[in-house]
Amino acid sequence: MEAPPLAPDGPPAAEGGPAGADAAPPAHRRRGRPRKRRGEAAEGEAGEGEEKRPPRVRSTSAETVGGVLDGVEFWHSTDNEPYATVEIDEHHEHLSVLGRAFELFLAERIYDVAGSAPTTNALRDVQRLCCIHAKKGAEHEVFRRVARAGGRIYVDLCDRAWQAIEITKDGWVAIPSAAHPVKFLRSRGMQALPEPEFSDRGIEELREFVNADGPDDFTLVVSWLLAAFGGLSAFPIAVLSGEAGSGKSRLAEKMRALTDPHIAPMRSPPRDLRDLFAGASNQFITCIDNISRMEADLSDSLCRMASGSAEATRALNTNAEEVYLTGARPIILTGIGDHWGQQSDLATRSLAIKLAAIPETERRTDVDLDAAFAAARPRIIGALCDAVSSGLRREGTVRLERLPRLADFARWVTACEPGLGWDEGTLAAALEAGRHESSATAFDADEVAKAIHAFILDDHPVAGWEGTAGRLLTALNARVSEEVRRLRSWPGNPTAMGTRIERVAGLLRWKGFAVIRRRGAERTIAIKPPPTK
């Protein structure tokens, strides 16, 4: 690869003339580089009793750069970030040009070509040149852990050999990174998945590790795992609830270990949205443990992450540059109680999975449970791969009588059913029951939805009601108690009321109501009760 020579790392000429013996170096160089003391060995020289060290590379010629970058493929992502594909130990790795891993790769290459290590400035010069090559290179979409490409699904094993599982309509196999088209990125903390194995018991081998409250709850766990391996454009949010000691966190860790193992599988509730995005940007799955309160802004951000809507936030240490989180992310939440039901949008995107209390006589030690799960994990992953292969064969032919909100997800898991050995309709029935449970929980937790429901049925049971958000708020304030009006979730003005109506419209429609917004001289809302039977 031809590359222009880079400027040497020596001191610049003094202003107004060439550098010479009498030219004083700039002040910043005098401060940054103290003079060598008398008797001190220069770089590359050996001091008394010391072994001679090779001089460091301070600049790189075109010939050196060409040798360093030989065989490197430069490209950029859809958001114009620079990347390089390099060959290391007979496999291909995809690295950020601005990342630490690529910097170490360059330093080692320069050492191999030039015979000595580069200075920091020389290394940065080569990195900048690589950025230019990447910007001019081809554009590729980047993925973490799971990707769809060419009618196939690829799952990055994150092992040292950079293998991936290629799942097709005919089965699955482990292949090297050079044998598939996906640009998988890896980040610190990502751990390896074991290679899948065949299991005579299939997905039933997972059941002993899921302390489900009922059969539908186990089915919903499996459907979430299939979604994570499905490379979908939008994912459901798994919400694990149950009393203390029901094993919510342990199940969340196992669900992640089957799909996207990480050295820190669980995260505490984020302090702010920047904290949430920073964690999610470098992981495929986001798992938040022990949520005690679900604020509206966190709920909205989780919904956007799960649905694939791009998120923007300020880059760290800057007030100007934005960073983006793109691509849908599977999410797991755990907690006690039904507080997330207060956010109706989150509730309708969630799989409400309830866990039962574990009787004292059935408890197992963590050591025994972990050992049993480690032995079963390759076979459980193999069973999931079998189901995904079935899904690829059937997803184009599946037709659902009724499309739910997460229509692609519902159709995908239905297509996967034969690969699980389950009766047709098992997953669809569990999803319908789960949606009903989530909606009921959300409605019971929403004071505004309940107040509108009662107001219409009590005072306007036939024709319904129409008016502005302000008039509706006045009518509801007259009906509810002072305790309800003091709640943080209760709207305090017409604008807030208008926003709350948007949030509860789905719950009211679930109850059979019609919610219609009209624009004219003034913006009005029409709410009609369900037709009488």
Backbone hydrogen bonds, N-H to C=O, Kabsch-Sander energy under -0.5 kcal/mol:
donor,donor_aa,acceptor,acceptor_aa,energy
6,L,60,T,-2.1
17,G,14,A,-1.7
23,A,20,G,-0.8
24,A,22,D,-0.6
29,R,26,P,-0.7
30,R,26,P,-1.9
31,R,27,A,-2.4
32,G,28,H,-1.9
33,R,29,R,-2.1
40,E,37,R,-2.3
45,E,42,A,-2.5
47,G,45,E,-0.5
50,E,47,G,-2.3
57,V,117,A,-2.8
58,R,56,R,-0.5
65,V,61,S,-2.8
66,G,62,A,-2.5
67,G,63,E,-1.9
68,V,64,T,-2.3
69,L,65,V,-2.6
70,D,66,G,-0.5
72,V,69,L,-1.9
73,E,85,T,-2.3
74,F,72,V,-0.6
75,W,83,Y,-2.2
76,H,138,A,-2.6
77,S,81,E,-2.2
78,T,140,H,-0.5
80,N,77,S,-2.1
83,Y,75,W,-3.0
84,A,95,L,-2.5
85,T,73,E,-2.9
86,V,84,A,-0.6
86,V,93,E,-2.5
88,I,86,V,-0.6
88,I,91,H,-3.0
91,H,88,I,-1.2
93,E,86,V,-2.7
95,L,84,A,-3.0
95,L,93,E,-0.6
97,V,82,P,-1.8
98,L,82,P,-0.5
99,G,96,S,-1.7
102,F,96,S,-0.5
103,E,99,G,-1.7
104,L,100,R,-2.3
105,F,101,A,-1.9
106,L,102,F,-2.7
107,A,103,E,-2.3
108,E,104,L,-2.2
109,R,105,F,-2.3
110,I,106,L,-3.1
111,Y,107,A,-2.1
112,D,108,E,-2.3
113,V,109,R,-2.4
114,A,110,I,-3.3
115,G,111,Y,-1.9
119,T,57,V,-2.9
123,L,119,T,-2.3
124,R,120,T,-2.3
125,D,121,N,-2.1
126,V,122,A,-1.9
127,Q,123,L,-2.2
128,R,124,R,-2.4
129,L,125,D,-2.0
130,C,126,V,-2.2
131,C,127,Q,-2.0
132,I,128,R,-1.7
133,H,129,L,-2.1
134,A,130,C,-2.5
135,K,131,C,-2.4
136,K,132,I,-1.5
137,G,133,H,-0.7
137,G,134,A,-0.7
138,A,74,F,-0.7
140,H,76,H,-2.3
143,F,183,K,-2.0
146,V,144,R,-2.5
147,A,154,Y,-2.1
149,A,152,R,-2.5
152,R,149,A,-1.3
153,I,167,I,-2.2
154,Y,147,A,-3.1
155,V,165,I,-2.0
156,D,145,R,-3.2
156,D,154,Y,-0.5
157,L,163,Q,-2.0
158,C,163,Q,-0.6
162,W,159,D,-1.6
164,A,175,I,-2.6
165,I,155,V,-3.0
166,E,164,A,-0.6
166,E,173,V,-3.2
167,I,153,I,-3.2
167,I,165,I,-0.7
168,T,166,E,-0.5
168,T,171,G,-3.2
171,G,168,T,-0.8
173,V,166,E,-1.6
175,I,164,A,-3.0
177,S,161,A,-0.5
177,S,162,W,-0.5
179,A,176,P,-1.7
180,H,177,S,-1.1
183,K,141,E,-0.6
184,F,182,V,-1.1
185,L,143,F,-3.1
190,M,187,S,-1.8
191,Q,261,P,-2.4
193,L,157,L,-2.3
197,E,378,P,-2.2
204,E,201,R,-1.2
205,E,202,G,-1.7
206,L,203,I,-2.0
207,R,204,E,-0.9
209,F,206,L,-2.1
210,V,207,R,-1.7
211,N,209,F,-0.6
212,A,210,V,-1.9
213,D,354,K,-2.4
217,D,214,G,-0.7
218,F,214,G,-1.2
219,T,215,P,-1.9
220,L,216,D,-2.2
221,V,217,D,-1.7
222,V,218,F,-2.1
223,S,219,T,-2.3
224,W,220,L,-2.1
225,L,221,V,-2.0
226,L,222,V,-2.4
227,A,223,S,-1.9
228,A,224,W,-2.3
229,F,225,L,-1.6
230,G,227,A,-1.2
232,L,227,A,-0.7
235,F,306,A,-2.9
237,I,349,R,-2.1
238,A,236,P,-0.6
238,A,331,I,-2.4
239,V,237,I,-0.6
239,V,351,L,-2.5
240,L,238,A,-0.6
240,L,333,L,-3.2
241,S,239,V,-0.6
241,S,353,I,-2.4
242,G,335,G,-0.6
246,S,243,E,-1.6
251,L,247,G,-2.1
252,A,248,K,-2.4
253,E,249,S,-2.3
254,K,250,R,-1.9
255,M,251,L,-2.7
256,R,252,A,-2.0
257,A,253,E,-2.4
258,L,254,K,-1.4
259,T,256,R,-1.2
260,D,256,R,-2.9
263,I,189,G,-2.6
267,R,287,C,-2.3
276,L,272,D,-1.6
277,F,273,L,-2.7
278,A,274,R,-2.5
279,G,275,D,-1.7
280,A,276,L,-2.2
281,S,277,F,-2.4
282,N,278,A,-0.5
282,N,279,G,-0.6
283,Q,280,A,-1.4
286,T,330,P,-2.1
287,C,285,I,-0.5
288,I,332,I,-2.6
289,D,267,R,-3.0
289,D,287,C,-0.5
291,I,334,T,-2.9
292,S,290,N,-0.5
295,E,293,R,-0.7
299,S,295,E,-2.5
300,D,296,A,-2.6
301,S,297,D,-2.0
302,L,298,L,-2.4
303,C,299,S,-2.2
304,R,300,D,-2.1
305,M,301,S,-2.4
306,A,302,L,-2.4
307,S,303,C,-1.7
308,G,304,R,-0.8
308,G,305,M,-0.7
309,S,304,R,-1.8
311,E,325,L,-2.3
313,T,323,V,-2.2
315,A,321,E,-3.1
318,T,315,A,-1.2
323,V,313,T,-3.1
325,L,311,E,-2.9
326,T,324,Y,-0.6
327,G,308,G,-0.7
329,R,305,M,-1.8
331,I,236,P,-0.7
332,I,286,T,-2.4
333,L,238,A,-3.0
334,T,288,I,-1.7
335,G,240,L,-1.5
341,G,338,D,-1.5
342,Q,339,H,-1.7
343,Q,340,W,-1.7
344,S,342,Q,-0.8
347,A,343,Q,-2.3
348,T,344,S,-2.2
349,R,345,D,-0.7
349,R,346,L,-0.8
350,S,347,A,-1.0
351,L,237,I,-2.8
352,A,350,S,-0.7
353,I,239,V,-2.7
353,I,351,L,-0.9
354,K,352,A,-0.6
355,L,241,S,-2.5
356,A,211,N,-2.2
358,I,245,G,-0.6
362,E,359,P,-1.6
363,R,359,P,-0.5
363,R,360,E,-0.9
369,L,365,T,-2.5
370,D,366,D,-2.9
371,A,367,V,-2.0
372,A,368,D,-2.2
373,F,369,L,-2.3
374,A,370,D,-2.6
375,A,371,A,-1.7
376,A,372,A,-1.7
377,R,373,F,-2.2
379,R,376,A,-0.5
380,I,376,A,-2.4
381,I,377,R,-2.5
382,G,378,P,-1.9
383,A,379,R,-2.2
384,L,380,I,-2.1
385,C,381,I,-2.4
386,D,382,G,-2.1
387,A,383,A,-1.9
388,V,384,L,-2.5
389,S,385,C,-2.3
390,S,386,D,-1.9
391,G,387,A,-2.3
392,L,388,V,-2.2
393,R,389,S,-1.6
394,R,390,S,-1.9
395,E,391,G,-2.4
397,T,394,R,-2.1
398,V,394,R,-1.1
407,A,405,R,-1.4
410,A,406,L,-2.3
411,R,407,A,-2.5
412,W,408,D,-2.3
413,V,409,F,-2.5
414,T,410,A,-1.7
415,A,411,R,-1.9
416,C,412,W,-1.2
417,E,413,V,-0.6
417,E,414,T,-0.9
419,G,416,C,-1.0
420,L,416,C,-0.6
420,L,417,E,-1.9
421,G,417,E,-0.8
421,G,418,P,-0.9
422,W,417,E,-1.4
426,T,423,D,-1.9
429,A,425,G,-2.5
430,A,426,T,-1.9
431,L,427,L,-2.6
432,E,428,A,-2.3
433,A,429,A,-2.3
434,G,430,A,-2.5
435,R,431,L,-2.8
436,H,432,E,-2.2
437,E,433,A,-2.3
438,S,434,G,-2.7
439,S,435,R,-2.6
440,A,436,H,-2.4
441,T,437,E,-2.4
442,A,438,S,-2.6
443,F,439,S,-2.6
444,D,440,A,-2.4
445,A,441,T,-1.4
446,D,442,A,-0.6
446,D,443,F,-1.1
447,E,445,A,-0.7
450,K,446,D,-2.1
451,A,447,E,-2.2
452,I,448,V,-2.5
453,H,449,A,-2.3
454,A,450,K,-2.3
455,F,451,A,-2.5
456,I,452,I,-2.5
457,L,453,H,-2.1
458,D,454,A,-2.5
459,D,455,F,-2.3
460,H,455,F,-0.6
460,H,456,I,-1.8
464,G,460,H,-0.8
465,W,527,I,-2.5
467,G,525,I,-1.7
472,L,468,T,-2.1
473,L,469,A,-2.3
474,T,470,G,-2.0
475,A,471,R,-2.1
476,L,472,L,-2.4
477,N,473,L,-2.7
478,A,474,T,-1.4
479,R,476,L,-1.4
480,V,476,L,-2.0
485,R,481,S,-2.0
486,R,482,E,-1.4
487,L,484,V,-1.6
490,W,487,L,-1.1
497,M,493,N,-2.2
498,G,494,P,-2.4
499,T,495,T,-1.8
500,R,496,A,-2.3
501,I,497,M,-2.2
502,E,498,G,-1.4
503,R,499,T,-1.5
504,V,500,R,-2.2
505,A,501,I,-1.1
508,L,504,V,-2.3
509,R,505,A,-2.4
510,W,506,G,-1.9
511,K,507,L,-1.3
512,G,509,R,-1.7
513,F,508,L,-2.7
514,A,528,K,-2.4
516,I,514,A,-0.5
516,I,526,A,-2.9
518,R,524,T,-2.8
524,T,518,R,-2.2
525,I,467,G,-3.3
526,A,516,I,-3.4
527,I,465,W,-3.1
527,I,525,I,-0.5
528,K,514,A,-2.5
